[in-house]
Amino acid sequence: MYQGVSLDQAPPKSIPFRFFYSSVFFLALAGLLLVLKGSLFFDDPASYDTVALVHVFTLGWLMMIMFGAFYQMIPVMIGGKVPLLFLAKPAHFLSVIGTLGLVGFFFHFESYLLWIGGLGLSSGILIFLTQCLVALYQFEGKESATLKAMRASLLSLGGVLALGIYFLGTFAGLWQFFIGEDELKAIHALWGLVGWVGLLIIGVSFHLIPMFYVTPPIDEKRAHHIVDLIILSLVLTPILLAFSYHTLSFALGLIFAFMGLTLYFLWLVEVLRQRRRKRIDAVVRQWWIGSFYLALSLLSLGLVILFPSNNLLFLLGAFWVLGFSLNITLGMLLKIFSFLVWFHKFSGLIGQSGVPMLGDLIEDTEQMQLTNLFNIWLLAFLGSLVFHQSILLQLLGFLLVLLSFATLRLLVKADTFKMPQ
């Protein structure tokens, strides 16, 4: 049915679904934290309260969706075989417990929370990384840009984990920083947001957008250039920062990522306009909205390169995490989730009366409404970063909890969908 995918190798849907459901829980947790803390967030972007909230989004929402997607895409999209697939269950449990422990530690600084967070996350991520890296490096086919991006994404996550362990070790008093704390935080953010999150979204889009929306495939040479430029920044920036920390060093290292992301943005807009399925469904709209926030991220990144500033870096992070990454991952979550339900429950019944279409599981109008509400929330939230109104942030937190329940309702509706009698 879908060219370029090996559906017969798909893992049991319980593997990715446990991660997908957990992502919605963490979205609700982010909203609850906003309700309880209000304007304490973002008064100081470097405060531990803010760091905790950021990690709920990055580890709780983004990482959970991406873990579930990896377990699904490696066998189906790449054709690799994930070894010891049953280990996905302890990887999920340890990652959830570790994320909760780490977030709790940033609020209360209890040593037991530090150990729960450090050991849980380290173990869960290491299991996941080992399984996926073995699968991708054992694959003997042609190295496509998607495969290269997925490998680099996983290696970036390994770097993020190593630095995260190092940070937690300093909190525990096991060692001191061997270079400045600011340099390590900058590298941690770069590898996490651009390497781990960005490269996965970019690599997967090379494959999924042409498949789902019947667009011209990306030229492989162009795709490799995009990925290579981003990888160059991921390698060069830490080298520059290791010699001398300065916002200018960080900016210089980001030039190649700026070039790669600009090429990607131009391709994304071009291919979305050339799609043969002209109808704008909810996921297409989310790709368009994501491309808008990608443009804002590039504008902010260009300003950071020209006029290095911590405030501009914070604005860049907000556009990238909340605007680009969350929009795209929400669209991917609902699309992949409904597709997996349809494949596992109904693909073998094709030809019988009453077999639902993919769009019947999660109706486009419902997903469009969720997309619209989420982006209204997002605009209000970005505005609140400027005005620092506690009541507004608490209200937005409550609305985020409601949005998470609305997302959960769509997932459960698809998961429990039954053929009409």
C-alpha positions as a Markdown table, in Angstrom:
| # | Residue | x | y | z |
|---|---|---|---|---|
| 1 | Met | 0.0 | 0.0 | 0.0 |
| 2 | Tyr | 2.8 | 2.4 | 0.8 |
| 3 | Gln | 5.9 | 2.4 | -1.3 |
| 4 | Gly | 9.2 | 2.1 | 0.5 |
| 5 | Val | 7.9 | 0.6 | 3.7 |
| 6 | Ser | 8.2 | -3.1 | 4.9 |
| 7 | Leu | 5.0 | -3.5 | 6.8 |
| 8 | Asp | 5.5 | -7.2 | 7.3 |
| 9 | Gln | 8.4 | -6.4 | 9.7 |
| 10 | Ala | 6.3 | -4.1 | 11.9 |
| 11 | Pro | 6.7 | -4.7 | 15.7 |
| 12 | Pro | 3.7 | -5.2 | 17.9 |
| 13 | Lys | 1.9 | -1.9 | 18.3 |
| 14 | Ser | 2.2 | -2.2 | 22.1 |
| 15 | Ile | 5.9 | -1.3 | 21.7 |
| 16 | Pro | 5.5 | 2.2 | 20.2 |
| 17 | Phe | 2.1 | 2.8 | 21.8 |
| 18 | Arg | 3.5 | 2.7 | 25.4 |
| 19 | Phe | 5.9 | 5.6 | 24.5 |
| 20 | Phe | 3.1 | 7.5 | 22.6 |
| 21 | Tyr | 0.7 | 7.3 | 25.5 |
| 22 | Ser | 3.4 | 8.4 | 27.9 |
| 23 | Ser | 4.2 | 11.5 | 25.8 |
| 24 | Val | 0.6 | 12.8 | 26.4 |
| 25 | Phe | 1.0 | 12.2 | 30.2 |
| 26 | Phe | 4.1 | 14.4 | 30.2 |
| 27 | Leu | 2.3 | 17.1 | 28.2 |
| 28 | Ala | -0.3 | 17.2 | 30.9 |
| 29 | Leu | 2.5 | 17.3 | 33.5 |
| 30 | Ala | 4.0 | 20.4 | 31.8 |
| 31 | Gly | 0.6 | 22.0 | 32.0 |
| 32 | Leu | 0.2 | 21.1 | 35.7 |
| 33 | Leu | 3.6 | 22.6 | 36.5 |
| 34 | Leu | 2.6 | 25.8 | 34.9 |
| 35 | Val | -0.6 | 25.9 | 37.0 |
| 36 | Leu | 1.4 | 25.3 | 40.2 |
| 37 | Lys | 4.4 | 27.5 | 39.5 |
| 38 | Gly | 3.1 | 30.3 | 37.1 |
| 39 | Ser | 5.5 | 33.1 | 36.5 |
| 40 | Leu | 8.3 | 31.5 | 38.5 |
| 41 | Phe | 9.2 | 30.0 | 35.1 |
| 42 | Phe | 11.1 | 32.2 | 32.7 |
| 43 | Asp | 11.8 | 35.0 | 35.2 |
| 44 | Asp | 15.3 | 33.6 | 34.9 |
| 45 | Pro | 15.8 | 31.3 | 31.8 |
| 46 | Ala | 18.7 | 29.6 | 33.7 |
| 47 | Ser | 16.7 | 28.8 | 36.8 |
| 48 | Tyr | 16.3 | 25.2 | 37.8 |
| 49 | Asp | 12.5 | 25.5 | 37.7 |
| 50 | Thr | 12.8 | 26.5 | 34.1 |
| 51 | Val | 15.3 | 23.7 | 33.4 |
| 52 | Ala | 12.8 | 21.2 | 34.9 |
| 53 | Leu | 9.9 | 22.5 | 32.7 |
| 54 | Val | 12.1 | 22.4 | 29.6 |
| 55 | His | 13.1 | 18.8 | 30.3 |
| 56 | Val | 9.4 | 17.8 | 30.7 |
| 57 | Phe | 8.9 | 18.9 | 27.1 |
| 58 | Thr | 12.2 | 17.5 | 25.7 |
| 59 | Leu | 12.4 | 14.2 | 27.6 |
| 60 | Gly | 8.7 | 13.7 | 28.4 |
| 61 | Trp | 7.1 | 14.8 | 25.1 |
| 62 | Leu | 9.7 | 14.8 | 22.4 |
| 63 | Met | 11.9 | 11.9 | 23.6 |
| 64 | Met | 8.9 | 9.6 | 24.2 |
| 65 | Ile | 7.5 | 10.2 | 20.7 |
| 66 | Met | 10.9 | 9.8 | 19.1 |
| 67 | Phe | 11.6 | 6.5 | 21.0 |
| 68 | Gly | 8.3 | 5.0 | 19.9 |
| 69 | Ala | 8.9 | 6.2 | 16.3 |
| 70 | Phe | 12.4 | 4.7 | 16.2 |
| 71 | Tyr | 11.2 | 1.3 | 17.3 |
| 72 | Gln | 8.6 | 1.4 | 14.5 |
| 73 | Met | 10.6 | 3.0 | 11.7 |
| 74 | Ile | 13.8 | 1.0 | 11.9 |
| 75 | Pro | 12.2 | -2.3 | 10.8 |
| 76 | Val | 9.4 | -0.7 | 8.6 |
| 77 | Met | 11.1 | 2.2 | 6.9 |
| 78 | Ile | 14.8 | 1.3 | 7.0 |
| 79 | Gly | 14.4 | -2.5 | 6.8 |
| 80 | Gly | 16.7 | -3.1 | 9.8 |
| 81 | Lys | 16.0 | -5.5 | 12.7 |
| 82 | Val | 15.9 | -4.2 | 16.3 |
| 83 | Pro | 17.7 | -6.8 | 18.5 |
| 84 | Leu | 16.1 | -8.0 | 21.7 |
| 85 | Leu | 12.9 | -6.1 | 21.0 |
| 86 | Phe | 11.4 | -7.1 | 24.4 |
| 87 | Leu | 13.9 | -4.8 | 26.0 |
| 88 | Ala | 11.8 | -1.9 | 24.8 |
| 89 | Lys | 9.5 | -2.4 | 27.8 |
| 90 | Pro | 12.2 | -1.9 | 30.5 |
| 91 | Ala | 13.7 | 1.0 | 28.3 |
| 92 | His | 10.3 | 2.7 | 28.5 |
| 93 | Phe | 9.8 | 2.1 | 32.2 |
| 94 | Leu | 13.2 | 3.3 | 33.1 |
| 95 | Ser | 13.0 | 6.4 | 30.9 |
| 96 | Val | 9.6 | 7.4 | 32.4 |
| 97 | Ile | 10.8 | 6.9 | 36.0 |
| 98 | Gly | 14.1 | 8.6 | 35.3 |
| 99 | Thr | 12.5 | 11.6 | 33.7 |
| 100 | Leu | 10.2 | 12.0 | 36.7 |
| 101 | Gly | 13.1 | 11.6 | 39.1 |
| 102 | Leu | 15.2 | 14.2 | 37.2 |
| 103 | Val | 12.3 | 16.8 | 37.1 |
| 104 | Gly | 11.6 | 16.2 | 40.8 |
| 105 | Phe | 15.3 | 16.7 | 41.6 |
| 106 | Phe | 15.3 | 20.1 | 39.9 |
| 107 | Phe | 12.5 | 21.2 | 42.2 |
| 108 | His | 13.6 | 19.6 | 45.5 |
| 109 | Phe | 17.3 | 18.7 | 45.2 |
| 110 | Glu | 16.9 | 15.5 | 47.2 |
| 111 | Ser | 19.7 | 13.0 | 46.6 |
| 112 | Tyr | 17.4 | 10.1 | 46.1 |
| 113 | Leu | 15.7 | 11.9 | 43.2 |
| 114 | Leu | 19.1 | 12.6 | 41.7 |
| 115 | Trp | 19.9 | 8.9 | 41.7 |
| 116 | Ile | 16.5 | 7.8 | 40.4 |
| 117 | Gly | 16.7 | 10.3 | 37.6 |
| 118 | Gly | 20.3 | 9.6 | 36.7 |
| 119 | Leu | 20.2 | 5.8 | 36.9 |
| 120 | Gly | 16.7 | 5.5 | 35.4 |
| 121 | Leu | 17.4 | 7.8 | 32.4 |
| 122 | Ser | 20.9 | 6.4 | 31.8 |
| 123 | Ser | 19.7 | 2.8 | 31.8 |
| 124 | Gly | 16.6 | 3.4 | 29.7 |
| 125 | Ile | 18.4 | 5.5 | 27.1 |
| 126 | Leu | 21.4 | 3.2 | 26.9 |
| 127 | Ile | 19.1 | 0.2 | 26.2 |
| 128 | Phe | 17.3 | 2.1 | 23.5 |
| 129 | Leu | 20.6 | 3.5 | 22.0 |
| 130 | Thr | 22.3 | 0.0 | 22.0 |
| 131 | Gln | 19.3 | -1.6 | 20.3 |
| 132 | Cys | 18.8 | 1.1 | 17.6 |
| 133 | Leu | 22.5 | 1.7 | 16.8 |
| 134 | Val | 23.1 | -2.1 | 16.4 |
| 135 | Ala | 20.1 | -2.2 | 14.1 |
| 136 | Leu | 21.2 | 0.8 | 12.0 |
| 137 | Tyr | 24.9 | -0.1 | 11.8 |
| 138 | Gln | 24.2 | -3.8 | 10.9 |
| 139 | Phe | 22.0 | -2.7 | 8.0 |
| 140 | Glu | 23.9 | -3.4 | 4.8 |
| 141 | Gly | 21.9 | -1.5 | 2.3 |
| 142 | Lys | 22.7 | 1.9 | 0.6 |
| 143 | Glu | 23.3 | 4.7 | 3.1 |
| 144 | Ser | 20.4 | 7.1 | 2.3 |
| 145 | Ala | 20.2 | 10.6 | 3.8 |
| 146 | Thr | 17.5 | 9.3 | 6.0 |
| 147 | Leu | 19.7 | 6.5 | 7.4 |
| 148 | Lys | 22.6 | 8.9 | 7.9 |
| 149 | Ala | 20.3 | 11.4 | 9.7 |
| 150 | Met | 18.9 | 8.7 | 12.0 |
| 151 | Arg | 22.4 | 7.4 | 12.9 |
| 152 | Ala | 23.7 | 11.0 | 13.6 |
| 153 | Ser | 20.5 | 11.6 | 15.6 |
| 154 | Leu | 21.2 | 8.6 | 17.8 |
| 155 | Leu | 24.9 | 9.5 | 18.2 |
| 156 | Ser | 23.8 | 13.0 | 19.3 |
| 157 | Leu | 21.5 | 11.5 | 21.9 |
| 158 | Gly | 24.5 | 9.5 | 23.1 |
| 159 | Gly | 26.4 | 12.8 | 23.5 |
| 160 | Val | 23.5 | 14.4 | 25.3 |
| 161 | Leu | 23.3 | 11.4 | 27.7 |
| 162 | Ala | 27.1 | 11.6 | 28.4 |
| 163 | Leu | 26.9 | 15.3 | 29.2 |
| 164 | Gly | 23.7 | 14.8 | 31.3 |
| 165 | Ile | 25.5 | 12.1 | 33.4 |
| 166 | Tyr | 28.4 | 14.5 | 33.8 |
| 167 | Phe | 26.1 | 17.3 | 35.0 |
| 168 | Leu | 24.4 | 15.0 | 37.5 |
| 169 | Gly | 27.8 | 13.8 | 38.7 |
| 170 | Thr | 28.8 | 17.4 | 39.5 |
| 171 | Phe | 25.5 | 17.8 | 41.5 |
| 172 | Ala | 26.4 | 14.6 | 43.4 |
| 173 | Gly | 29.9 | 15.9 | 44.1 |
| 174 | Leu | 31.6 | 13.1 | 42.3 |
| 175 | Trp | 33.7 | 15.4 | 40.1 |
| 176 | Gln | 34.2 | 19.0 | 39.0 |
| 177 | Phe | 33.7 | 20.6 | 35.6 |
| 178 | Phe | 36.7 | 20.0 | 33.4 |
| 179 | Ile | 35.7 | 23.0 | 31.2 |
| 180 | Gly | 33.2 | 25.8 | 31.9 |
| 181 | Glu | 29.7 | 24.9 | 32.8 |
| 182 | Asp | 28.3 | 27.4 | 30.2 |
| 183 | Glu | 30.2 | 25.6 | 27.4 |
| 184 | Leu | 28.8 | 22.2 | 28.4 |
| 185 | Lys | 25.3 | 23.6 | 28.6 |
| 186 | Ala | 25.6 | 25.1 | 25.2 |
| 187 | Ile | 26.9 | 21.8 | 23.7 |
| 188 | His | 24.2 | 19.8 | 25.6 |
| 189 | Ala | 21.4 | 22.0 | 24.1 |
| 190 | Leu | 22.9 | 21.9 | 20.6 |
| 191 | Trp | 23.3 | 18.1 | 20.5 |
| 192 | Gly | 19.9 | 17.6 | 22.0 |
| 193 | Leu | 17.8 | 20.1 | 20.1 |
| 194 | Val | 19.5 | 20.2 | 16.7 |
| 195 | Gly | 21.3 | 16.8 | 16.7 |
| 196 | Trp | 18.9 | 14.4 | 18.4 |
| 197 | Val | 15.5 | 16.1 | 17.7 |
| 198 | Gly | 16.3 | 18.1 | 14.5 |
| 199 | Leu | 18.1 | 15.4 | 12.5 |
| 200 | Leu | 15.4 | 12.8 | 13.3 |
| 201 | Ile | 12.6 | 15.1 | 12.1 |
| 202 | Ile | 14.6 | 16.1 | 9.0 |
| 203 | Gly | 15.6 | 12.5 | 8.1 |
| 204 | Val | 12.2 | 11.1 | 8.6 |
| 205 | Ser | 10.5 | 13.9 | 6.6 |
| 206 | Phe | 12.7 | 13.0 | 3.5 |
| 207 | His | 10.9 | 9.7 | 3.5 |
| 208 | Leu | 7.4 | 10.2 | 4.9 |
| 209 | Ile | 6.3 | 13.5 | 3.2 |
| 210 | Pro | 6.8 | 12.0 | -0.3 |
| 211 | Met | 5.1 | 8.8 | 0.8 |
| 212 | Phe | 2.0 | 10.2 | 2.5 |
| 213 | Tyr | 1.5 | 13.2 | 0.2 |
| 214 | Val | 2.7 | 12.0 | -3.2 |
| 215 | Thr | 5.4 | 14.6 | -3.7 |
| 216 | Pro | 8.6 | 14.4 | -5.8 |
| 217 | Pro | 11.3 | 12.6 | -3.8 |
| 218 | Ile | 14.2 | 14.7 | -2.5 |
| 219 | Asp | 17.4 | 14.6 | -4.6 |
| 220 | Glu | 19.7 | 12.3 | -2.5 |
| 221 | Lys | 22.7 | 14.6 | -3.1 |
| 222 | Arg | 20.7 | 17.6 | -1.8 |
| 223 | Ala | 19.5 | 15.6 | 1.2 |
| 224 | His | 23.1 | 14.5 | 2.1 |
| 225 | His | 24.3 | 18.1 | 1.8 |
| 226 | Ile | 21.6 | 19.2 | 4.3 |
| 227 | Val | 22.5 | 16.4 | 6.8 |
| 228 | Asp | 26.3 | 16.9 | 6.4 |
| 229 | Leu | 26.1 | 20.6 | 7.0 |
| 230 | Ile | 24.2 | 20.1 | 10.3 |
| 231 | Ile | 26.6 | 17.3 | 11.4 |
| 232 | Leu | 29.5 | 19.7 | 10.7 |
| 233 | Ser | 28.1 | 22.2 | 13.2 |
| 234 | Leu | 27.5 | 19.5 | 15.7 |
| 235 | Val | 31.2 | 18.6 | 15.5 |
| 236 | Leu | 32.7 | 22.0 | 15.0 |
| 237 | Thr | 30.9 | 23.9 | 17.7 |
| 238 | Pro | 32.1 | 21.9 | 20.7 |
| 239 | Ile | 35.7 | 22.2 | 19.4 |
| 240 | Leu | 35.4 | 26.0 | 19.3 |
| 241 | Leu | 33.8 | 26.1 | 22.7 |
| 242 | Ala | 36.4 | 23.8 | 24.2 |
| 243 | Phe | 39.1 | 26.3 | 23.4 |
| 244 | Ser | 37.3 | 29.4 | 24.5 |
| 245 | Tyr | 33.8 | 30.0 | 25.6 |
| 246 | His | 32.2 | 33.0 | 24.1 |
| 247 | Thr | 28.9 | 33.6 | 22.5 |
| 248 | Leu | 30.8 | 34.4 | 19.3 |
| 249 | Ser | 32.4 | 30.9 | 19.3 |
| 250 | Phe | 28.9 | 29.4 | 19.6 |
| 251 | Ala | 27.7 | 31.6 | 16.8 |
| 252 | Leu | 30.5 | 30.7 | 14.5 |
| 253 | Gly | 29.9 | 27.0 | 15.0 |
| 254 | Leu | 26.2 | 27.4 | 14.2 |
| 255 | Ile | 26.9 | 28.9 | 10.7 |
| 256 | Phe | 26.9 | 25.5 | 9.0 |
| 257 | Ala | 23.7 | 24.4 | 10.8 |
| 258 | Phe | 22.1 | 27.6 | 9.6 |
| 259 | Met | 23.1 | 26.8 | 6.0 |
| 260 | Gly | 21.8 | 23.2 | 6.3 |
| 261 | Leu | 18.5 | 24.2 | 8.0 |
| 262 | Thr | 18.0 | 26.9 | 5.4 |
| 263 | Leu | 18.4 | 24.4 | 2.6 |
| 264 | Tyr | 15.9 | 22.1 | 4.4 |
| 265 | Phe | 13.4 | 24.9 | 4.8 |
| 266 | Leu | 13.5 | 25.7 | 1.1 |
| 267 | Trp | 13.0 | 22.0 | 0.3 |
| 268 | Leu | 10.2 | 21.7 | 2.7 |
| 269 | Val | 8.3 | 24.6 | 1.3 |
| 270 | Glu | 9.0 | 23.5 | -2.2 |
| 271 | Val | 7.8 | 20.0 | -1.7 |
| 272 | Leu | 4.7 | 20.9 | 0.2 |
| 273 | Arg | 3.7 | 23.1 | -2.7 |
| 274 | Gln | 4.3 | 20.4 | -5.2 |
| 275 | Arg | 2.3 | 17.7 | -3.5 |
| 276 | Arg | -0.3 | 15.9 | -5.7 |
| 277 | Arg | -2.7 | 15.5 | -2.8 |
| 278 | Lys | -3.7 | 19.2 | -2.8 |
| 279 | Arg | -6.2 | 18.9 | 0.0 |
| 280 | Ile | -4.9 | 20.5 | 3.2 |
| 281 | Asp | -5.5 | 18.0 | 6.0 |
| 282 | Ala | -4.5 | 18.6 | 9.6 |
| 283 | Val | -1.0 | 17.1 | 9.3 |
| 284 | Val | -0.2 | 19.1 | 6.2 |
| 285 | Arg | -1.2 | 22.2 | 8.1 |
| 286 | Gln | 1.1 | 21.2 | 10.9 |
| 287 | Trp | 4.0 | 20.9 | 8.5 |
| 288 | Trp | 3.2 | 24.3 | 7.1 |
| 289 | Ile | 3.0 | 25.8 | 10.6 |
| 290 | Gly | 6.1 | 23.9 | 11.6 |
| 291 | Ser | 7.9 | 25.4 | 8.5 |
| 292 | Phe | 6.7 | 28.9 | 9.7 |
| 293 | Tyr | 8.3 | 28.4 | 13.1 |
| 294 | Leu | 11.4 | 26.9 | 11.4 |
| 295 | Ala | 11.7 | 30.2 | 9.5 |
| 296 | Leu | 11.4 | 32.1 | 12.8 |
| 297 | Ser | 14.1 | 29.8 | 14.2 |
| 298 | Leu | 16.4 | 30.5 | 11.3 |
| 299 | Leu | 15.8 | 34.3 | 11.7 |
| 300 | Ser | 16.6 | 34.0 | 15.3 |
| 301 | Leu | 19.7 | 31.9 | 14.5 |
| 302 | Gly | 20.9 | 34.4 | 12.0 |
| 303 | Leu | 20.5 | 37.2 | 14.6 |
| 304 | Val | 22.5 | 35.1 | 17.1 |
| 305 | Ile | 25.3 | 34.6 | 14.6 |
| 306 | Leu | 25.4 | 38.3 | 13.8 |
| 307 | Phe | 24.6 | 39.7 | 17.3 |
| 308 | Pro | 25.4 | 37.0 | 19.9 |
| 309 | Ser | 23.1 | 37.2 | 22.8 |
| 310 | Asn | 21.7 | 34.9 | 25.5 |
| 311 | Asn | 18.3 | 36.4 | 25.1 |
| 312 | Leu | 18.2 | 35.7 | 21.4 |
| 313 | Leu | 19.4 | 32.1 | 22.2 |
| 314 | Phe | 16.4 | 31.7 | 24.5 |
| 315 | Leu | 14.0 | 33.0 | 21.9 |
| 316 | Leu | 15.6 | 30.6 | 19.3 |
| 317 | Gly | 15.0 | 27.7 | 21.7 |
| 318 | Ala | 11.4 | 28.7 | 22.2 |
| 319 | Phe | 10.7 | 28.9 | 18.5 |
| 320 | Trp | 12.5 | 25.6 | 17.8 |
| 321 | Val | 11.1 | 23.5 | 20.7 |
| 322 | Leu | 7.6 | 24.8 | 21.0 |
| 323 | Gly | 6.9 | 26.0 | 17.5 |
| 324 | Phe | 8.8 | 23.7 | 15.1 |
| 325 | Ser | 9.4 | 20.5 | 17.1 |
| 326 | Leu | 6.1 | 20.2 | 19.0 |
| 327 | Asn | 4.0 | 21.0 | 16.0 |
| 328 | Ile | 5.7 | 18.4 | 13.8 |
| 329 | Thr | 5.8 | 15.7 | 16.5 |
| 330 | Leu | 2.1 | 16.2 | 17.3 |
| 331 | Gly | 1.3 | 15.7 | 13.6 |
| 332 | Met | 3.6 | 12.7 | 13.4 |
| 333 | Leu | 2.1 | 11.2 | 16.6 |
| 334 | Leu | -1.5 | 11.3 | 15.4 |
| 335 | Lys | -0.6 | 10.2 | 11.8 |
| 336 | Ile | 1.6 | 7.3 | 12.9 |
| 337 | Phe | -0.7 | 6.2 | 15.7 |
| 338 | Ser | -3.8 | 6.0 | 13.5 |
| 339 | Phe | -1.9 | 4.3 | 10.7 |
| 340 | Leu | -0.6 | 1.6 | 13.1 |
| 341 | Val | -4.0 | 1.0 | 14.5 |
| 342 | Trp | -5.4 | 0.6 | 11.0 |
| 343 | Phe | -2.6 | -1.6 | 9.9 |
| 344 | His | -2.7 | -4.0 | 12.9 |
| 345 | Lys | -6.5 | -4.2 | 13.1 |
| 346 | Phe | -7.9 | -3.7 | 9.6 |
| 347 | Ser | -5.3 | -4.2 | 6.9 |
| 348 | Gly | -6.0 | -7.9 | 6.8 |
| 349 | Leu | -9.7 | -7.3 | 6.3 |
| 350 | Ile | -9.4 | -5.4 | 3.1 |
| 351 | Gly | -12.2 | -6.5 | 0.7 |
| 352 | Gln | -14.8 | -7.0 | 3.5 |
| 353 | Ser | -17.6 | -4.5 | 3.9 |
| 354 | Gly | -17.3 | -1.9 | 6.6 |
| 355 | Val | -13.5 | -1.8 | 6.7 |
| 356 | Pro | -12.7 | 1.8 | 7.8 |
| 357 | Met | -10.4 | 4.2 | 5.9 |
| 358 | Leu | -7.4 | 5.6 | 7.7 |
| 359 | Gly | -9.2 | 8.9 | 8.1 |
| 360 | Asp | -12.1 | 7.3 | 9.9 |
| 361 | Leu | -10.0 | 6.5 | 13.0 |
| 362 | Ile | -9.1 | 10.1 | 13.7 |
| 363 | Glu | -11.3 | 12.4 | 11.8 |
| 364 | Asp | -9.5 | 15.3 | 10.1 |
| 365 | Thr | -11.9 | 17.9 | 11.5 |
| 366 | Glu | -11.1 | 16.7 | 15.0 |
| 367 | Gln | -7.3 | 16.8 | 14.4 |
| 368 | Met | -7.7 | 20.2 | 12.7 |
| 369 | Gln | -9.5 | 21.6 | 15.7 |
| 370 | Leu | -6.8 | 20.2 | 18.0 |
| 371 | Thr | -4.1 | 21.8 | 15.8 |
| 372 | Asn | -5.8 | 25.1 | 15.8 |
| 373 | Leu | -6.3 | 25.1 | 19.6 |
| 374 | Phe | -2.7 | 24.0 | 20.2 |
| 375 | Asn | -1.3 | 26.8 | 18.1 |
| 376 | Ile | -3.5 | 29.5 | 19.7 |
| 377 | Trp | -2.2 | 28.2 | 23.0 |
| 378 | Leu | 1.4 | 28.4 | 21.6 |
| 379 | Leu | 1.0 | 32.0 | 20.5 |
| 380 | Ala | -0.4 | 33.0 | 23.9 |
| 381 | Phe | 2.4 | 31.1 | 25.6 |
| 382 | Leu | 5.1 | 32.8 | 23.5 |
| 383 | Gly | 3.5 | 36.2 | 24.3 |
| 384 | Ser | 3.5 | 35.3 | 28.0 |
| 385 | Leu | 7.3 | 35.0 | 27.9 |
| 386 | Val | 7.4 | 38.7 | 27.2 |
| 387 | Phe | 4.9 | 39.9 | 29.8 |
| 388 | His | 5.6 | 37.4 | 32.7 |
| 389 | Gln | 2.0 | 37.4 | 34.0 |
| 390 | Ser | 1.6 | 34.7 | 36.6 |
| 391 | Ile | -2.2 | 34.4 | 36.1 |
| 392 | Leu | -1.8 | 34.1 | 32.4 |
| 393 | Leu | 0.8 | 31.4 | 32.7 |
| 394 | Gln | -1.3 | 29.5 | 35.2 |
| 395 | Leu | -4.3 | 29.8 | 32.8 |
| 396 | Leu | -2.2 | 28.5 | 29.9 |
| 397 | Gly | -1.1 | 25.6 | 32.1 |
| 398 | Phe | -4.7 | 24.6 | 32.7 |
| 399 | Leu | -5.4 | 24.9 | 29.0 |
| 400 | Leu | -2.4 | 22.7 | 28.2 |
| 401 | Val | -3.8 | 20.0 | 30.5 |
| 402 | Leu | -7.1 | 20.2 | 28.6 |
| 403 | Leu | -5.2 | 19.9 | 25.3 |
| 404 | Ser | -3.4 | 16.9 | 26.5 |
| 405 | Phe | -6.7 | 15.2 | 27.4 |
| 406 | Ala | -8.1 | 16.1 | 24.0 |
| 407 | Thr | -5.0 | 14.5 | 22.4 |
| 408 | Leu | -5.5 | 11.4 | 24.6 |
| 409 | Arg | -9.1 | 11.2 | 23.6 |
| 410 | Leu | -8.2 | 11.0 | 19.9 |
| 411 | Leu | -5.6 | 8.3 | 20.6 |
| 412 | Val | -8.0 | 6.2 | 22.6 |
| 413 | Lys | -10.7 | 6.7 | 20.0 |
| 414 | Ala | -8.4 | 5.4 | 17.3 |
| 415 | Asp | -7.1 | 2.6 | 19.5 |
| 416 | Thr | -10.6 | 1.3 | 20.4 |
| 417 | Phe | -12.2 | 1.9 | 16.9 |
| 418 | Lys | -14.4 | -1.0 | 15.9 |
| 419 | Met | -15.9 | -1.9 | 12.5 |
| 420 | Pro | -19.6 | -1.3 | 12.2 |
| 421 | Gln | -21.7 | -4.4 | 12.6 |
